């Protein structure tokens, strides 16, 4: 027993460490490392082969990165020569000086096919400001989504010369601007380069053919790696339905594409210290609906008892049904739940609606026939996605009655608060009761790697202000 006790004492004794030895700081002399680029994928790999030390990489890119991972990889979109530095370290410290080098990416690899198709119909396509949509024109802080400070109501700028303007994009990178029948272009009060100075407010004036402005130009598509979005850039002095700053006349200017499909496009025009948001539409506005304005609702807090859907936020699990383009079922997406947030990670790309179904069951939600309800949910998306579907319905075969069925919901990158007001549970257009509702979000048509977070589900009896 004494022998065993002695062995146990020895096994639990900490390894002795006398502290860092300045004489043991690693040297860069003779370091064996390599930086390689897979030119088929534009992936650079940074590997340290010398044992007993760890690397400290500083690597140029958008954004630049610093990593201590041996075998670190970074994917590049644009061709070019990029810089890196290498230091090495161990428990005694970090090497003096650094090794500097470069590596080259031979080709730009980004597929704009989907965007070009939506933007131009692979030919030529006209767009205009979506006048009847709430928030079709808005403004916010620089590099935001451009909606925080002010958001225009439907047709709020009628008479300002913006709603009849038409812009055209072609698949050969041609851009055209028409000022419409009134010949006017809408300008910010601070724009002084178009013959008006000291304006007391925004103004509309004829500028086509004046001040060396351009109605035809070549546009370019790009990818903003720092913000994870595609962009449209126009040359200096190229006219657009709204001229928000003299910077548009002085230099080229770029718009972020928050979302785009064959009918709708959401753009953010980034100007000095400000971001302007525009909703554009191709063709006629959709027919008006009788939907109740969600902004005229008194919304419950997600955790309050007034939120009949409170239980959905605590179930903590989802049921999945994901499929290939041929409707063969595939594996579930990545999933986690924490503090009321459901996180779904698409391991596979899908092709069509209902091929990426994610549903929450048994939230204890009952719906009364003839009772109106307000519905809200917060959805955070890692990238813009324009084909989400939201459905709240009875948890029975056939999904009837249904309270809300919203398809082709456009998600911008970041937070989206989706709301519907004064909706009735119905089957075939007739009021009906649901004994145990379920919540569904479908991501059919999603790209692999899309991460969506669902939270703050609210279902309340209609509560107008």
Secondary structure in CASP SS format (residue, H / E / C, confidence):
PFRMAT SS
TARGET T0000
AUTHOR 0000-0000-0000
METHOD secondary structure of the structure
MODEL  1
X C 1.00
X H 1.00
X H 1.00
X H 1.00
X H 1.00
X H 1.00
X H 1.00
X H 1.00
X H 1.00
X H 1.00
X H 1.00
X C 1.00
X C 1.00
X C 1.00
X C 1.00
X C 1.00
X C 1.00
X C 1.00
X C 1.00
X C 1.00
X C 1.00
X H 1.00
X H 1.00
X H 1.00
X C 1.00
X C 1.00
X C 1.00
X C 1.00
X C 1.00
X C 1.00
X C 1.00
X C 1.00
X E 1.00
X E 1.00
X E 1.00
X E 1.00
X E 1.00
X E 1.00
X C 1.00
X C 1.00
X C 1.00
X C 1.00
X E 1.00
X E 1.00
X E 1.00
X E 1.00
X E 1.00
X E 1.00
X C 1.00
X C 1.00
X C 1.00
X C 1.00
X C 1.00
X E 1.00
X E 1.00
X E 1.00
X E 1.00
X E 1.00
X E 1.00
X C 1.00
X C 1.00
X C 1.00
X C 1.00
X C 1.00
X E 1.00
X E 1.00
X E 1.00
X C 1.00
X C 1.00
X C 1.00
X C 1.00
X E 1.00
X E 1.00
X E 1.00
X E 1.00
X C 1.00
X C 1.00
X C 1.00
X C 1.00
X E 1.00
X E 1.00
X E 1.00
X E 1.00
X E 1.00
X E 1.00
X E 1.00
X E 1.00
X E 1.00
X E 1.00
X E 1.00
X C 1.00
X C 1.00
X E 1.00
X E 1.00
X C 1.00
X C 1.00
X C 1.00
X C 1.00
X E 1.00
X E 1.00
X E 1.00
X E 1.00
X E 1.00
X E 1.00
X E 1.00
X C 1.00
X C 1.00
X C 1.00
X C 1.00
X C 1.00
X C 1.00
X C 1.00
X H 1.00
X H 1.00
X H 1.00
X H 1.00
X H 1.00
X H 1.00
X H 1.00
X H 1.00
X C 1.00
X C 1.00
X C 1.00
X E 1.00
X E 1.00
X E 1.00
X E 1.00
X E 1.00
X E 1.00
X C 1.00
X C 1.00
X C 1.00
X C 1.00
X C 1.00
X C 1.00
X C 1.00
X E 1.00
X E 1.00
X E 1.00
X E 1.00
X C 1.00
X C 1.00
X C 1.00
X C 1.00
X C 1.00
X C 1.00
X C 1.00
X C 1.00
X C 1.00
X E 1.00
X E 1.00
X C 1.00
X C 1.00
X C 1.00
X C 1.00
X C 1.00
X C 1.00
X C 1.00
X C 1.00
X C 1.00
X C 1.00
X C 1.00
X C 1.00
X C 1.00
X C 1.00
X E 1.00
X E 1.00
X E 1.00
X E 1.00
X E 1.00
X C 1.00
X C 1.00
X C 1.00
X E 1.00
X E 1.00
X E 1.00
X E 1.00
X E 1.00
X C 1.00
X C 1.00
X C 1.00
X C 1.00
X C 1.00
X C 1.00
X E 1.00
X E 1.00
X E 1.00
X C 1.00
X C 1.00
X C 1.00
X C 1.00
X C 1.00
X C 1.00
X C 1.00
X C 1.00
X C 1.00
X C 1.00
X C 1.00
X C 1.00
X C 1.00
X C 1.00
X C 1.00
X E 1.00
X E 1.00
X E 1.00
X C 1.00
X C 1.00
X C 1.00
X C 1.00
X C 1.00
X C 1.00
X C 1.00
X C 1.00
X E 1.00
X C 1.00
X E 1.00
X E 1.00
X E 1.00
X C 1.00
X E 1.00
X E 1.00
X E 1.00
X E 1.00
X E 1.00
X C 1.00
X C 1.00
X C 1.00
X C 1.00
X E 1.00
X E 1.00
X E 1.00
X E 1.00
X E 1.00
X E 1.00
X C 1.00
X C 1.00
X C 1.00
X E 1.00
X C 1.00
X C 1.00
X C 1.00
X E 1.00
X E 1.00
X C 1.00
X C 1.00
X C 1.00
X H 1.00
X H 1.00
X H 1.00
X H 1.00
X C 1.00
X C 1.00
X E 1.00
X E 1.00
X E 1.00
X E 1.00
X E 1.00
X E 1.00
X E 1.00
X E 1.00
X C 1.00
X C 1.00
X C 1.00
X E 1.00
X E 1.00
X E 1.00
X E 1.00
X E 1.00
X E 1.00
X E 1.00
X E 1.00
X C 1.00
X C 1.00
X E 1.00
X E 1.00
X E 1.00
X E 1.00
X E 1.00
X E 1.00
X E 1.00
X E 1.00
X C 1.00
X C 1.00
X C 1.00
X C 1.00
X C 1.00
X C 1.00
X C 1.00
X C 1.00
X C 1.00
X C 1.00
X E 1.00
X C 1.00
X H 1.00
X H 1.00
X H 1.00
X E 1.00
X C 1.00
X C 1.00
X C 1.00
X C 1.00
X C 1.00
X C 1.00
X C 1.00
X C 1.00
X C 1.00
X C 1.00
X C 1.00
X C 1.00
X H 1.00
X H 1.00
X H 1.00
X H 1.00
X H 1.00
X C 1.00
X C 1.00
X C 1.00
X C 1.00
X E 1.00
X E 1.00
X E 1.00
X E 1.00
X E 1.00
X C 1.00
X C 1.00
X C 1.00
X C 1.00
X C 1.00
X E 1.00
X E 1.00
X C 1.00
X C 1.00
X C 1.00
X E 1.00
X E 1.00
X E 1.00
X E 1.00
X E 1.00
X C 1.00
X C 1.00
X E 1.00
X E 1.00
X E 1.00
X E 1.00
X E 1.00
X C 1.00
X C 1.00
X C 1.00
X C 1.00
X C 1.00
X C 1.00
X C 1.00
X C 1.00
X C 1.00
X C 1.00
X E 1.00
X E 1.00
X E 1.00
X E 1.00
X E 1.00
X C 1.00
X C 1.00
X C 1.00
X C 1.00
X C 1.00
X C 1.00
X E 1.00
X C 1.00
X C 1.00
X C 1.00
X C 1.00
X E 1.00
X E 1.00
X E 1.00
X E 1.00
X E 1.00
X E 1.00
X E 1.00
X E 1.00
X E 1.00
X E 1.00
X C 1.00
X C 1.00
X C 1.00
X E 1.00
X E 1.00
X E 1.00
X E 1.00
X E 1.00
X E 1.00
X E 1.00
X E 1.00
X E 1.00
X E 1.00
X C 1.00
X C 1.00
X C 1.00
X C 1.00
X C 1.00
X C 1.00
X C 1.00
X E 1.00
X E 1.00
X E 1.00
X E 1.00
X E 1.00
X E 1.00
X E 1.00
X E 1.00
X E 1.00
X E 1.00
X C 1.00
X C 1.00
X E 1.00
X E 1.00
X E 1.00
X E 1.00
X E 1.00
X E 1.00
X E 1.00
X E 1.00
X E 1.00
X E 1.00
X E 1.00
X C 1.00
X E 1.00
X E 1.00
X C 1.00
X C 1.00
X E 1.00
X E 1.00
X C 1.00
X C 1.00
X E 1.00
X C 1.00
X C 1.00
X E 1.00
X E 1.00
X E 1.00
X E 1.00
X E 1.00
X E 1.00
X C 1.00
X C 1.00
X C 1.00
X C 1.00
X C 1.00
X C 1.00
X C 1.00
X C 1.00
X E 1.00
X E 1.00
X E 1.00
X E 1.00
X E 1.00
X E 1.00
X E 1.00
X E 1.00
X E 1.00
X E 1.00
X E 1.00
X C 1.00
X C 1.00
X E 1.00
X C 1.00
END
